[in-house]
Amino acid sequence: MFEISISISHETLSVLSALSANLENVALAIDSSLRIHHQAVMAEASKAQLQQTAEITAFAQPPQQYPQPQYQPPSPPVAPFPQQQQLNPVPVAPPPAFTQDQLAVAGASLMDAGKQQELLALLARFQANSIMSIPKEAYGAFAMELRQLGARI
């Protein structure tokens, strides 16, 4: 028989001991992790089986019975609404009639306010050189334009 002797220093022995302990801890951690994973898989499978059982149970129940509608005879016809009396339309006041003097006073107030160019542009839109050349039927529209420029009329 042969005998082999190996000499190991104290330092190497401590390192090998620590390595052995670490390997044992890693093996325990892997084992613990596998057990936890196995428990989670089993719980999920159990949950799926319960859900499938519930679906089968719900499917197997008889259909719900709904009450049959009762026949009701038609109601008698409703009398037509009486015709409403024709209301007289409310009289509407005609638009105010403006005079050439009112237009001239309003135009002068715009001139005093420094709006000469705006007033001249307004006269040009009405194809007039002055307020005197505006036709009487356009006085109302011209007065509204003067108001938009700021005149009180």
Secondary structure, DSSP 4 states (H G I P E B T S, - for coil): ---------HHHHHHHHHHHHHHHHHHHHHHHHHHHHHHHHHHHHHHHHHHHHHHHHHHHSPPPP-PPPPP-PPPPPPPPPPPPPPPPPPP-PPPPPPPHHHHHHHHHHHHHTT-HHHHHHHHHHTT-SSGGGS-GGGHHHHHHHHHHHT---
